[in-house]
């Protein structure tokens, strides 16, 4: 029972930390209820390719000629 409680509490901490970080980081989509690349755009590099990792951290990453760029 103690192990299960620890896992549940750890999961809750991860969820709450993710929600807080999503509010601070505009490139992070809240809750992954949609695909980050469909919603988030790179103003600095409008033709950049977007790749997301929605299953892990719900972020959109932008690339120009194979190199990651900061938007």
mmCIF file as gemmi writes it, N, C-alpha and C atoms, coordinates in Angstrom:
data_model
loop_
_atom_site.group_PDB
_atom_site.id
_atom_site.type_symbol
_atom_site.label_atom_id
_atom_site.label_alt_id
_atom_site.label_comp_id
_atom_site.label_asym_id
_atom_site.label_entity_id
_atom_site.label_seq_id
_atom_site.pdbx_PDB_ins_code
_atom_site.Cartn_x
_atom_site.Cartn_y
_atom_site.Cartn_z
_atom_site.occupancy
_atom_site.B_iso_or_equiv
_atom_site.pdbx_formal_charge
_atom_site.auth_seq_id
_atom_site.auth_asym_id
_atom_site.pdbx_PDB_model_num
ATOM 1 N N . UNK Axp A 1 ? 0.822 -1.197 0 1 0 ? 1 A 1
ATOM 2 C CA . UNK Axp A 1 ? 0 0 0 1 0 ? 1 A 1
ATOM 3 C C . UNK Axp A 1 ? 0.866 1.261 0 1 0 ? 1 A 1
ATOM 4 N N . UNK Axp A 2 ? 1.973 1.241 0.745 1 0 ? 2 A 1
ATOM 5 C CA . UNK Axp A 2 ? 2.835 2.422 0.802 1 0 ? 2 A 1
ATOM 6 C C . UNK Axp A 2 ? 3.435 2.728 -0.566 1 0 ? 2 A 1
ATOM 7 N N . UNK Axp A 3 ? 3.843 1.712 -1.297 1 0 ? 3 A 1
ATOM 8 C CA . UNK Axp A 3 ? 4.422 1.915 -2.627 1 0 ? 3 A 1
ATOM 9 C C . UNK Axp A 3 ? 3.423 2.534 -3.586 1 0 ? 3 A 1
ATOM 10 N N . UNK Axp A 4 ? 2.183 2.064 -3.514 1 0 ? 4 A 1
ATOM 11 C CA . UNK Axp A 4 ? 1.131 2.603 -4.38 1 0 ? 4 A 1
ATOM 12 C C . UNK Axp A 4 ? 0.874 4.064 -4.061 1 0 ? 4 A 1
ATOM 13 N N . UNK Axp A 5 ? 0.836 4.403 -2.779 1 0 ? 5 A 1
ATOM 14 C CA . UNK Axp A 5 ? 0.62 5.785 -2.365 1 0 ? 5 A 1
ATOM 15 C C . UNK Axp A 5 ? 1.731 6.683 -2.884 1 0 ? 5 A 1
ATOM 16 N N . UNK Axp A 6 ? 2.964 6.228 -2.797 1 0 ? 6 A 1
ATOM 17 C CA . UNK Axp A 6 ? 4.099 7.017 -3.291 1 0 ? 6 A 1
ATOM 18 C C . UNK Axp A 6 ? 3.999 7.251 -4.793 1 0 ? 6 A 1
ATOM 19 N N . UNK Axp A 7 ? 3.615 6.239 -5.534 1 0 ? 7 A 1
ATOM 20 C CA . UNK Axp A 7 ? 3.486 6.375 -6.989 1 0 ? 7 A 1
ATOM 21 C C . UNK Axp A 7 ? 2.386 7.37 -7.329 1 0 ? 7 A 1
ATOM 22 N N . UNK Axp A 8 ? 1.258 7.278 -6.645 1 0 ? 8 A 1
ATOM 23 C CA . UNK Axp A 8 ? 0.146 8.199 -6.894 1 0 ? 8 A 1
ATOM 24 C C . UNK Axp A 8 ? 0.565 9.626 -6.578 1 0 ? 8 A 1
ATOM 25 N N . UNK Axp A 9 ? 1.225 9.832 -5.452 1 0 ? 9 A 1
ATOM 26 C CA . UNK Axp A 9 ? 1.676 11.175 -5.086 1 0 ? 9 A 1
ATOM 27 C C . UNK Axp A 9 ? 2.697 11.704 -6.083 1 0 ? 9 A 1
ATOM 28 N N . UNK Axp A 10 ? 3.596 10.869 -6.545 1 0 ? 10 A 1
ATOM 29 C CA . UNK Axp A 10 ? 4.585 11.281 -7.537 1 0 ? 10 A 1
ATOM 30 C C . UNK Axp A 10 ? 3.898 11.687 -8.836 1 0 ? 10 A 1
ATOM 31 N N . UNK Axp A 11 ? 2.91 10.92 -9.254 1 0 ? 11 A 1
ATOM 32 C CA . UNK Axp A 11 ? 2.157 11.257 -10.469 1 0 ? 11 A 1
ATOM 33 C C . UNK Axp A 11 ? 1.451 12.595 -10.32 1 0 ? 11 A 1
ATOM 34 N N . UNK Axp A 12 ? 0.868 12.843 -9.172 1 0 ? 12 A 1
ATOM 35 C CA . UNK Axp A 12 ? 0.202 14.125 -8.936 1 0 ? 12 A 1
ATOM 36 C C . UNK Axp A 12 ? 1.191 15.28 -8.988 1 0 ? 12 A 1
ATOM 37 N N . UNK Axp A 13 ? 2.368 15.094 -8.404 1 0 ? 13 A 1
ATOM 38 C CA . UNK Axp A 13 ? 3.388 16.144 -8.452 1 0 ? 13 A 1
ATOM 39 C C . UNK Axp A 13 ? 3.807 16.442 -9.885 1 0 ? 13 A 1
ATOM 40 N N . UNK Axp A 14 ? 3.975 15.423 -10.68 1 0 ? 14 A 1
ATOM 41 C CA . UNK Axp A 14 ? 4.363 15.607 -12.081 1 0 ? 14 A 1
ATOM 42 C C . UNK Axp A 14 ? 3.274 16.358 -12.834 1 0 ? 14 A 1
ATOM 43 N N . UNK Axp A 15 ? 2.023 15.997 -12.614 1 0 ? 15 A 1
ATOM 44 C CA . UNK Axp A 15 ? 0.91 16.668 -13.292 1 0 ? 15 A 1
ATOM 45 C C . UNK Axp A 15 ? 0.859 18.133 -12.908 1 0 ? 15 A 1
ATOM 46 N N . UNK Axp A 16 ? 0.93 18.44 -11.616 1 0 ? 16 A 1
ATOM 47 C CA . UNK Axp A 16 ? 0.861 19.83 -11.187 1 0 ? 16 A 1
ATOM 48 C C . UNK Axp A 16 ? 2.066 20.628 -11.667 1 0 ? 16 A 1
ATOM 49 N N . UNK Axp A 17 ? 3.232 20.05 -11.654 1 0 ? 17 A 1
ATOM 50 C CA . UNK Axp A 17 ? 4.429 20.74 -12.146 1 0 ? 17 A 1
ATOM 51 C C . UNK Axp A 17 ? 4.28 21.039 -13.632 1 0 ? 17 A 1
ATOM 52 N N . UNK Axp A 18 ? 3.728 20.117 -14.381 1 0 ? 18 A 1
ATOM 53 C CA . UNK Axp A 18 ? 3.509 20.329 -15.81 1 0 ? 18 A 1
ATOM 54 C C . UNK Axp A 18 ? 2.535 21.461 -16.07 1 0 ? 18 A 1
ATOM 55 N N . UNK Axp A 19 ? 1.484 21.55 -15.273 1 0 ? 19 A 1
ATOM 56 C CA . UNK Axp A 19 ? 0.509 22.619 -15.466 1 0 ? 19 A 1
ATOM 57 C C . UNK Axp A 19 ? 1.126 23.97 -15.162 1 0 ? 19 A 1
ATOM 58 N N . UNK Axp A 20 ? 1.91 24.052 -14.109 1 0 ? 20 A 1
ATOM 59 C CA . UNK Axp A 20 ? 2.562 25.313 -13.765 1 0 ? 20 A 1
ATOM 60 C C . UNK Axp A 20 ? 3.536 25.725 -14.855 1 0 ? 20 A 1
ATOM 61 N N . UNK Axp A 21 ? 4.3 24.79 -15.362 1 0 ? 21 A 1
ATOM 62 C CA . UNK Axp A 21 ? 5.282 25.104 -16.394 1 0 ? 21 A 1
ATOM 63 C C . UNK Axp A 21 ? 4.596 25.534 -17.68 1 0 ? 21 A 1
ATOM 64 N N . UNK Axp A 22 ? 3.436 24.963 -17.992 1 0 ? 22 A 1
ATOM 65 C CA . UNK Axp A 22 ? 2.747 25.318 -19.234 1 0 ? 22 A 1
ATOM 66 C C . UNK Axp A 22 ? 2.278 26.764 -19.209 1 0 ? 22 A 1
ATOM 67 N N . UNK Axp A 23 ? 1.928 27.285 -18.044 1 0 ? 23 A 1
ATOM 68 C CA . UNK Axp A 23 ? 1.511 28.679 -17.954 1 0 ? 23 A 1
ATOM 69 C C . UNK Axp A 23 ? 2.7 29.608 -18.115 1 0 ? 23 A 1
ATOM 70 N N . UNK Axp A 24 ? 3.866 29.185 -17.658 1 0 ? 24 A 1
ATOM 71 C CA . UNK Axp A 24 ? 5.056 30.021 -17.751 1 0 ? 24 A 1
ATOM 72 C C . UNK Axp A 24 ? 5.687 29.96 -19.136 1 0 ? 24 A 1
ATOM 73 N N . UNK Axp A 25 ? 5.485 28.891 -19.852 1 0 ? 25 A 1
ATOM 74 C CA . UNK Axp A 25 ? 6.121 28.693 -21.153 1 0 ? 25 A 1
ATOM 75 C C . UNK Axp A 25 ? 5.061 28.701 -22.248 1 0 ? 25 A 1
ATOM 76 N N . UNK Axp A 26 ? 4.994 29.767 -23.066 1 0 ? 26 A 1
ATOM 77 C CA . UNK Axp A 26 ? 3.949 29.855 -24.089 1 0 ? 26 A 1
ATOM 78 C C . UNK Axp A 26 ? 4.079 28.81 -25.185 1 0 ? 26 A 1
ATOM 79 N N . UNK Axp A 27 ? 5.253 28.175 -25.345 1 0 ? 27 A 1
ATOM 80 C CA . UNK Axp A 27 ? 5.422 27.152 -26.369 1 0 ? 27 A 1
ATOM 81 C C . UNK Axp A 27 ? 4.918 25.795 -25.921 1 0 ? 27 A 1
ATOM 82 N N . UNK Axp A 28 ? 4.462 25.719 -24.722 1 0 ? 28 A 1
ATOM 83 C CA . UNK Axp A 28 ? 3.987 24.437 -24.201 1 0 ? 28 A 1
ATOM 84 C C . UNK Axp A 28 ? 2.461 24.419 -24.224 1 0 ? 28 A 1
ATOM 85 N N . UNK Axp A 29 ? 1.883 23.43 -24.801 1 0 ? 29 A 1
ATOM 86 C CA . UNK Axp A 29 ? 0.428 23.317 -24.88 1 0 ? 29 A 1
ATOM 87 C C . UNK Axp A 29 ? -0.101 22.696 -23.594 1 0 ? 29 A 1
ATOM 88 N N . UNK Axp A 30 ? -1.137 23.278 -23.035 1 0 ? 30 A 1
ATOM 89 C CA . UNK Axp A 30 ? -1.693 22.784 -21.784 1 0 ? 30 A 1
ATOM 90 C C . UNK Axp A 30 ? -2.399 21.456 -21.974 1 0 ? 30 A 1
ATOM 91 N N . UNK Axp A 31 ? -2.014 20.494 -21.191 1 0 ? 31 A 1
ATOM 92 C CA . UNK Axp A 31 ? -2.729 19.242 -21.11 1 0 ? 31 A 1
ATOM 93 C C . UNK Axp A 31 ? -2.681 18.341 -22.332 1 0 ? 31 A 1
ATOM 94 N N . UNK Axp A 32 ? -2.031 18.712 -23.382 1 0 ? 32 A 1
ATOM 95 C CA . UNK Axp A 32 ? -1.927 17.902 -24.597 1 0 ? 32 A 1
ATOM 96 C C . UNK Axp A 32 ? -3.282 17.466 -25.132 1 0 ? 32 A 1
ATOM 97 N N . UNK Axp A 33 ? -4.269 18.303 -25.047 1 0 ? 33 A 1
ATOM 98 C CA . UNK Axp A 33 ? -5.575 17.964 -25.596 1 0 ? 33 A 1
ATOM 99 C C . UNK Axp A 33 ? -5.612 18.227 -27.097 1 0 ? 33 A 1
ATOM 100 N N . UNK Axp A 34 ? -4.534 18.79 -27.624 1 0 ? 34 A 1
ATOM 101 C CA . UNK Axp A 34 ? -4.411 19.039 -29.059 1 0 ? 34 A 1
ATOM 102 C C . UNK Axp A 34 ? -2.947 18.952 -29.45 1 0 ? 34 A 1
ATOM 103 N N . UNK Axp A 35 ? -2.661 18.975 -30.728 1 0 ? 35 A 1
ATOM 104 C CA . UNK Axp A 35 ? -1.287 18.866 -31.203 1 0 ? 35 A 1
ATOM 105 C C . UNK Axp A 35 ? -0.61 20.236 -31.138 1 0 ? 35 A 1
ATOM 106 N N . UNK Axp A 36 ? 0.499 20.356 -30.396 1 0 ? 36 A 1
ATOM 107 C CA . UNK Axp A 36 ? 1.171 21.646 -30.241 1 0 ? 36 A 1
ATOM 108 C C . UNK Axp A 36 ? 1.515 22.323 -31.568 1 0 ? 36 A 1
ATOM 109 N N . UNK Axp A 37 ? 1.925 21.571 -32.566 1 0 ? 37 A 1
ATOM 110 C CA . UNK Axp A 37 ? 2.326 22.174 -33.846 1 0 ? 37 A 1
ATOM 111 C C . UNK Axp A 37 ? 1.148 22.738 -34.633 1 0 ? 37 A 1
ATOM 112 N N . UNK Axp A 38 ? -0.048 22.324 -34.31 1 0 ? 38 A 1
ATOM 113 C CA . UNK Axp A 38 ? -1.235 22.869 -34.978 1 0 ? 38 A 1
ATOM 114 C C . UNK Axp A 38 ? -1.599 24.232 -34.405 1 0 ? 38 A 1
ATOM 115 N N . UNK Axp A 39 ? -1.177 24.504 -33.173 1 0 ? 39 A 1
ATOM 116 C CA . UNK Axp A 39 ? -1.593 25.709 -32.464 1 0 ? 39 A 1
ATOM 117 C C . UNK Axp A 39 ? -0.469 26.733 -32.332 1 0 ? 39 A 1
ATOM 118 N N . UNK Axp A 40 ? 0.742 26.268 -32.087 1 0 ? 40 A 1
ATOM 119 C CA . UNK Axp A 40 ? 1.867 27.155 -31.795 1 0 ? 40 A 1
ATOM 120 C C . UNK Axp A 40 ? 2.665 27.429 -33.059 1 0 ? 40 A 1
ATOM 121 N N . UNK Axp A 41 ? 2.97 28.687 -33.291 1 0 ? 41 A 1
ATOM 122 C CA . UNK Axp A 41 ? 3.729 29.087 -34.478 1 0 ? 41 A 1
ATOM 123 C C . UNK Axp A 41 ? 5.027 29.77 -34.061 1 0 ? 41 A 1
ATOM 124 N N . UNK Axp A 42 ? 5.998 29.742 -34.948 1 0 ? 42 A 1
ATOM 125 C CA . UNK Axp A 42 ? 7.294 30.37 -34.699 1 0 ? 42 A 1
ATOM 126 C C . UNK Axp A 42 ? 7.338 31.695 -35.462 1 0 ? 42 A 1
ATOM 127 N N . UNK Axp A 43 ? 7.169 32.792 -34.754 1 0 ? 43 A 1
ATOM 128 C CA . UNK Axp A 43 ? 7.135 34.11 -35.399 1 0 ? 43 A 1
ATOM 129 C C . UNK Axp A 43 ? 8.479 34.495 -36.005 1 0 ? 43 A 1
ATOM 130 N N . UNK Axp A 44 ? 9.56 34.123 -35.34 1 0 ? 44 A 1
ATOM 131 C CA . UNK Axp A 44 ? 10.905 34.458 -35.831 1 0 ? 44 A 1
ATOM 132 C C . UNK Axp A 44 ? 11.235 33.74 -37.132 1 0 ? 44 A 1
ATOM 133 N N . UNK Axp A 45 ? 10.779 32.496 -37.234 1 0 ? 45 A 1
ATOM 134 C CA . UNK Axp A 45 ? 11.054 31.657 -38.406 1 0 ? 45 A 1
ATOM 135 C C . UNK Axp A 45 ? 9.73 31.057 -38.895 1 0 ? 45 A 1
ATOM 136 N N . UNK Axp A 46 ? 8.945 31.818 -39.64 1 0 ? 46 A 1
ATOM 137 C CA . UNK Axp A 46 ? 7.621 31.333 -40.042 1 0 ? 46 A 1
ATOM 138 C C . UNK Axp A 46 ? 7.635 30.074 -40.908 1 0 ? 46 A 1
ATOM 139 N N . UNK Axp A 47 ? 8.741 29.799 -41.593 1 0 ? 47 A 1
ATOM 140 C CA . UNK Axp A 47 ? 8.821 28.602 -42.437 1 0 ? 47 A 1
ATOM 141 C C . UNK Axp A 47 ? 9.504 27.427 -41.739 1 0 ? 47 A 1
ATOM 142 N N . UNK Axp A 48 ? 9.765 27.576 -40.449 1 0 ? 48 A 1
ATOM 143 C CA . UNK Axp A 48 ? 10.421 26.501 -39.693 1 0 ? 48 A 1
ATOM 144 C C . UNK Axp A 48 ? 9.515 25.278 -39.613 1 0 ? 48 A 1
ATOM 145 N N . UNK Axp A 49 ? 10.134 24.116 -39.607 1 0 ? 49 A 1
ATOM 146 C CA . UNK Axp A 49 ? 9.407 22.859 -39.427 1 0 ? 49 A 1
ATOM 147 C C . UNK Axp A 49 ? 9.154 22.652 -37.943 1 0 ? 49 A 1
ATOM 148 N N . UNK Axp A 50 ? 7.963 22.235 -37.629 1 0 ? 50 A 1
ATOM 149 C CA . UNK Axp A 50 ? 7.601 22.003 -36.23 1 0 ? 50 A 1
ATOM 150 C C . UNK Axp A 50 ? 7.531 20.508 -35.958 1 0 ? 50 A 1
ATOM 151 N N . UNK Axp A 51 ? 8.098 20.121 -34.833 1 0 ? 51 A 1
ATOM 152 C CA . UNK Axp A 51 ? 8 18.744 -34.351 1 0 ? 51 A 1
ATOM 153 C C . UNK Axp A 51 ? 7.579 18.825 -32.893 1 0 ? 51 A 1
ATOM 154 N N . UNK Axp A 52 ? 6.649 17.984 -32.517 1 0 ? 52 A 1
ATOM 155 C CA . UNK Axp A 52 ? 6.207 17.995 -31.124 1 0 ? 52 A 1
ATOM 156 C C . UNK Axp A 52 ? 6.434 16.634 -30.499 1 0 ? 52 A 1
ATOM 157 N N . UNK Axp A 53 ? 6.451 16.641 -29.184 1 0 ? 53 A 1
ATOM 158 C CA . UNK Axp A 53 ? 6.59 15.418 -28.423 1 0 ? 53 A 1
ATOM 159 C C . UNK Axp A 53 ? 5.416 15.37 -27.451 1 0 ? 53 A 1
ATOM 160 N N . UNK Axp A 54 ? 4.214 15.375 -28.005 1 0 ? 54 A 1
ATOM 161 C CA . UNK Axp A 54 ? 2.998 15.459 -27.2 1 0 ? 54 A 1
ATOM 162 C C . UNK Axp A 54 ? 2.862 14.317 -26.198 1 0 ? 54 A 1
ATOM 163 N N . UNK Axp A 55 ? 3.396 13.169 -26.511 1 0 ? 55 A 1
ATOM 164 C CA . UNK Axp A 55 ? 3.269 12.027 -25.606 1 0 ? 55 A 1
ATOM 165 C C . UNK Axp A 55 ? 4.124 12.184 -24.355 1 0 ? 55 A 1
ATOM 166 N N . UNK Axp A 56 ? 5.183 12.976 -24.441 1 0 ? 56 A 1
ATOM 167 C CA . UNK Axp A 56 ? 6.097 13.107 -23.307 1 0 ? 56 A 1
ATOM 168 C C . UNK Axp A 56 ? 5.952 14.447 -22.601 1 0 ? 56 A 1
ATOM 169 N N . UNK Axp A 57 ? 6.101 15.558 -23.33 1 0 ? 57 A 1
ATOM 170 C CA . UNK Axp A 57 ? 6.122 16.842 -22.635 1 0 ? 57 A 1
ATOM 171 C C . UNK Axp A 57 ? 5.306 17.945 -23.291 1 0 ? 57 A 1
ATOM 172 N N . UNK Axp A 58 ? 4.54 17.644 -24.3 1 0 ? 58 A 1
ATOM 173 C CA . UNK Axp A 58 ? 3.6 18.597 -24.913 1 0 ? 58 A 1
ATOM 174 C C . UNK Axp A 58 ? 4.258 19.884 -25.393 1 0 ? 58 A 1
ATOM 175 N N . UNK Axp A 59 ? 5.413 19.796 -25.949 1 0 ? 59 A 1
ATOM 176 C CA . UNK Axp A 59 ? 6.086 20.999 -26.435 1 0 ? 59 A 1
ATOM 177 C C . UNK Axp A 59 ? 6.236 20.962 -27.94 1 0 ? 59 A 1
ATOM 178 N N . UNK Axp A 60 ? 6.328 22.147 -28.511 1 0 ? 60 A 1
ATOM 179 C CA . UNK Axp A 60 ? 6.59 22.278 -29.941 1 0 ? 60 A 1
ATOM 180 C C . UNK Axp A 60 ? 8.042 22.707 -30.107 1 0 ? 60 A 1
ATOM 181 N N . UNK Axp A 61 ? 8.757 22.009 -30.965 1 0 ? 61 A 1
ATOM 182 C CA . UNK Axp A 61 ? 10.147 22.344 -31.257 1 0 ? 61 A 1
ATOM 183 C C . UNK Axp A 61 ? 10.224 22.727 -32.728 1 0 ? 61 A 1
ATOM 184 N N . UNK Axp A 62 ? 10.974 23.794 -33.036 1 0 ? 62 A 1
ATOM 185 C CA . UNK Axp A 62 ? 11.057 24.289 -34.402 1 0 ? 62 A 1
ATOM 186 C C . UNK Axp A 62 ? 12.461 24.107 -34.957 1 0 ? 62 A 1
ATOM 187 N N . UNK Axp A 63 ? 12.508 23.744 -36.258 1 0 ? 63 A 1
ATOM 188 C CA . UNK Axp A 63 ? 13.772 23.445 -36.919 1 0 ? 63 A 1
ATOM 189 C C . UNK Axp A 63 ? 13.851 24.149 -38.272 1 0 ? 63 A 1
ATOM 190 N N . UNK Axp A 64 ? 15.032 24.681 -38.577 1 0 ? 64 A 1
ATOM 191 C CA . UNK Axp A 64 ? 15.325 25.255 -39.889 1 0 ? 64 A 1
ATOM 192 C C . UNK Axp A 64 ? 16.541 24.513 -40.419 1 0 ? 64 A 1
ATOM 193 N N . UNK Axp A 65 ? 16.392 23.894 -41.566 1 0 ? 65 A 1
ATOM 194 C CA . UNK Axp A 65 ? 17.459 23.106 -42.19 1 0 ? 65 A 1
ATOM 195 C C . UNK Axp A 65 ? 18.059 22.088 -41.217 1 0 ? 65 A 1
ATOM 196 N N . UNK Axp A 66 ? 17.203 21.459 -40.436 1 0 ? 66 A 1
ATOM 197 C CA . UNK Axp A 66 ? 17.637 20.418 -39.514 1 0 ? 66 A 1
ATOM 198 C C . UNK Axp A 66 ? 18.189 20.906 -38.189 1 0 ? 66 A 1
ATOM 199 N N . UNK Axp A 67 ? 18.317 22.212 -38.019 1 0 ? 67 A 1
ATOM 200 C CA . UNK Axp A 67 ? 18.837 22.761 -36.751 1 0 ? 67 A 1
ATOM 201 C C . UNK Axp A 67 ? 17.708 23.369 -35.943 1 0 ? 67 A 1
ATOM 202 N N . UNK Axp A 68 ? 17.717 23.069 -34.658 1 0 ? 68 A 1
ATOM 203 C CA . UNK Axp A 68 ? 16.68 23.604 -33.78 1 0 ? 68 A 1
ATOM 204 C C . UNK Axp A 68 ? 16.886 25.101 -33.595 1 0 ? 68 A 1
ATOM 205 N N . UNK Axp A 69 ? 15.794 25.85 -33.683 1 0 ? 69 A 1
ATOM 206 C CA . UNK Axp A 69 ? 15.854 27.302 -33.519 1 0 ? 69 A 1
ATOM 207 C C . UNK Axp A 69 ? 14.973 27.722 -32.352 1 0 ? 69 A 1
ATOM 208 N N . UNK Axp A 70 ? 15.311 28.862 -31.763 1 0 ? 70 A 1
ATOM 209 C CA . UNK Axp A 70 ? 14.507 29.429 -30.679 1 0 ? 70 A 1
ATOM 210 C C . UNK Axp A 70 ? 13.573 30.47 -31.279 1 0 ? 70 A 1
ATOM 211 N N . UNK Axp A 71 ? 12.339 30.331 -30.937 1 0 ? 71 A 1
ATOM 212 C CA . UNK Axp A 71 ? 11.34 31.259 -31.476 1 0 ? 71 A 1
ATOM 213 C C . UNK Axp A 71 ? 11.079 32.343 -30.459 1 0 ? 71 A 1
